[in-house]
Structure formats: C-alpha cells, structure tokens
Amino acid sequence: WFMGRILALDFGGKRTGVAVTDSLNIIASGLATVPTTELNEFLLDYIKKENVTTVVIGQAIRKSGEASQIEKSIIPLINFLKKRFKELNIEREDEGNTSQMALETMIAGGVKKNKRSDKSLIDKVSATLILQRYLERIV
C-alpha cells in the first residue's frame, strides 16, 4: 500500500523552501530551495514525477490576525496548482516563527555560523518545519 507524498512550501518573494515526506508520510525532509520565479516549473516537474497528493503552503499571518503581504503572491500559485492538478489536495499551515525555529534548530544541530547565514538553507529548514507541523496536526 502506497500513499502519495506530501510536499510543503515556505513561499518567499525571492526563494521558496521545499520539503517533502517519505512515501509513508512519516518523515519530513528538506528537498530544495527554488528561486520563486522558477517555482511553477519546478512543481510541474516534481509533482508529475513523484506521487504527490498534497501540497502544504505556509500561511503567514500577522500578529493582528490579518494576512501578510506575501499572501497576495500565494493566491496565483494556488490557482495554478488547482488548474494543473485537479486531484491535488492543497492545504495551508501556519508558518509563524518557522524562520526563527529553523535558525535555532541549525544552531542546536551544530551548523557553523557561515552556513547558518545561507538563506536558502533556512528556507529549506522552514519548509520542513511547516511540513512537520502539518503532519503533527493531521495525525
């Protein structure tokens, strides 16, 4: 018995962190950091090749409860995915504090300071944390 993978995105203006589950949806792992301008192409290719059934997109909500500026850029992405992949399940997961948690996780994991300043690594770890949060919520 095989279930589809779950893909998570930490969507950003310049870069998007991507994480994915294993085939049993138990382990969340950082997959890539993709320039946001190339994201649609990356997703088309990856979703076709791998058995992805769900895409979880981080949702940035301000402390006031309103959507952050980046949400305006996420809506076209959701529409693109819905149009291209009719059966794809699209979920949103709160991404609050994931960048800060990613940095703390990297420090705790002994990642050297020069590596921690690599924003693409932070984006990938943030996507992994969003995916982990989602998995914990649906279990």
LOBARO-541355 format. One record per residue (C-alpha): residue number from 1; residue in one letter; z, x, y. Coordinates in Angstrom, 3 decimals, m for minus. Layout:
N
n:res:w:u:v
NUM:A:Z:X:Y .
...
***
This chain:
139
n:res:w:u:v
1:W:0.000:0.000:0.000 .
2:F:m1.099:1.429:3.293 .
3:M:m0.294:0.237:6.761 .
4:G:m2.066:1.213:9.908 .
5:R:m0.791:3.906:12.194 .
6:I:0.876:3.156:15.494 .
7:L:m0.354:5.104:18.495 .
8:A:1.727:5.462:21.670 .
9:L:0.600:6.413:25.150 .
10:D:2.559:7.863:28.048 .
11:F:m0.102:6.918:30.589 .
12:G:m0.363:9.029:33.721 .
13:G:m2.659:9.389:36.688 .
14:K:m3.885:12.834:35.583 .
15:R:m2.818:13.190:31.935 .
16:T:m1.824:10.834:29.151 .
17:G:0.526:11.904:26.384 .
18:V:m0.410:10.581:22.949 .
19:A:1.857:10.229:19.915 .
20:V:1.202:8.712:16.512 .
21:T:3.128:7.647:13.431 .
22:D:2.545:8.893:9.917 .
23:S:0.770:6.461:7.570 .
24:L:4.097:4.826:6.626 .
25:N:5.135:4.331:10.280 .
26:I:8.358:6.272:9.767 .
27:I:7.834:9.461:11.752 .
28:A:6.614:9.662:15.359 .
29:S:4.835:12.905:16.264 .
30:G:3.203:14.180:19.424 .
31:L:m0.559:14.210:18.898 .
32:A:m2.210:15.351:22.124 .
33:T:m2.278:15.308:25.877 .
34:V:m5.578:13.976:27.119 .
35:P:m6.960:14.077:30.662 .
36:T:m6.714:10.399:31.680 .
37:T:m10.393:10.420:32.734 .
38:E:m11.273:11.152:29.059 .
39:L:m8.725:8.751:27.526 .
40:N:m11.076:5.843:26.707 .
41:E:m13.455:8.171:24.876 .
42:F:m10.545:9.820:23.002 .
43:L:m9.123:6.422:21.959 .
44:L:m12.507:5.070:20.813 .
45:D:m12.971:8.092:18.595 .
46:Y:m9.402:8.269:17.264 .
47:I:m8.930:4.547:16.583 .
48:K:m12.249:4.432:14.697 .
49:K:m11.388:7.500:12.574 .
50:E:m7.747:6.730:11.836 .
51:N:m6.423:3.371:10.717 .
52:V:m4.668:2.464:13.985 .
53:T:m3.397:m1.120:14.077 .
54:T:m1.092:m0.961:17.099 .
55:V:m1.195:0.836:20.434 .
56:V:2.086:1.029:22.342 .
57:I:1.700:1.764:26.033 .
58:G:4.666:2.927:28.042 .
59:Q:5.690:0.487:30.730 .
60:A:7.036:1.930:33.950 .
61:I:9.428:m0.462:35.640 .
62:R:11.222:0.440:38.854 .
63:K:14.982:0.023:39.135 .
64:S:14.270:m3.047:41.284 .
65:G:12.570:m4.598:38.249 .
66:E:9.058:m4.534:39.708 .
67:A:6.145:m2.774:38.050 .
68:S:5.415:0.743:39.248 .
69:Q:2.138:1.777:40.899 .
70:I:0.640:3.150:37.645 .
71:E:0.646:m0.349:36.084 .
72:K:m2.497:m1.182:38.131 .
73:S:m4.299:1.595:36.240 .
74:I:m2.994:0.489:32.832 .
75:I:m4.432:m3.056:33.032 .
76:P:m8.095:m1.872:32.803 .
77:L:m7.118:0.282:29.792 .
78:I:m5.579:m2.732:28.020 .
79:N:m8.689:m4.821:28.771 .
80:F:m10.931:m2.021:27.482 .
81:L:m8.957:m1.782:24.204 .
82:K:m8.895:m5.575:23.703 .
83:K:m12.658:m5.757:24.221 .
84:R:m13.480:m2.859:21.886 .
85:F:m10.927:m3.530:19.129 .
86:K:m10.409:m7.265:18.644 .
87:E:m7.776:m6.863:15.876 .
88:L:m5.786:m4.167:17.676 .
89:N:m2.198:m5.092:18.482 .
90:I:m1.245:m3.898:21.982 .
91:E:2.436:m3.583:22.789 .
92:R:4.385:m2.366:25.802 .
93:E:7.568:m0.308:25.610 .
94:D:9.875:0.656:28.455 .
95:E:9.275:4.305:29.283 .
96:G:12.282:4.637:31.577 .
97:N:13.782:8.158:31.575 .
98:T:11.396:9.453:28.886 .
99:S:10.230:12.396:31.015 .
100:Q:13.844:13.416:31.679 .
101:M:14.732:12.901:27.998 .
102:A:11.661:14.939:26.978 .
103:L:12.857:17.830:29.111 .
104:E:16.402:17.590:27.703 .
105:T:15.022:17.413:24.144 .
106:M:12.935:20.533:24.761 .
107:I:15.951:22.406:26.192 .
108:A:18.106:21.339:23.231 .
109:G:15.309:22.438:20.893 .
110:G:15.287:25.909:22.402 .
111:V:11.893:25.623:24.097 .
112:K:11.510:28.532:26.524 .
113:K:11.532:27.805:30.261 .
114:N:7.871:28.736:30.806 .
115:K:6.840:26.303:28.027 .
116:R:9.036:23.551:29.500 .
117:S:7.068:23.720:32.759 .
118:D:3.927:22.787:30.789 .
119:K:3.499:19.183:31.929 .
120:S:1.118:18.398:29.067 .
121:L:3.891:19.209:26.580 .
122:I:6.312:16.935:28.475 .
123:D:3.715:14.105:28.379 .
124:K:3.273:14.505:24.617 .
125:V:7.054:14.515:24.007 .
126:S:7.432:11.487:26.322 .
127:A:4.801:9.594:24.294 .
128:T:6.731:10.488:21.140 .
129:L:9.949:9.121:22.674 .
130:I:8.176:5.881:23.679 .
131:L:6.908:5.548:20.095 .
132:Q:10.359:6.289:18.667 .
133:R:11.892:3.641:20.958 .
134:Y:9.292:1.122:19.808 .
135:L:9.865:1.900:16.122 .
136:E:13.626:1.502:16.531 .
137:R:13.129:m1.840:18.264 .
138:I:10.836:m3.345:15.613 .
139:V:12.819:m2.256:12.555 .
***
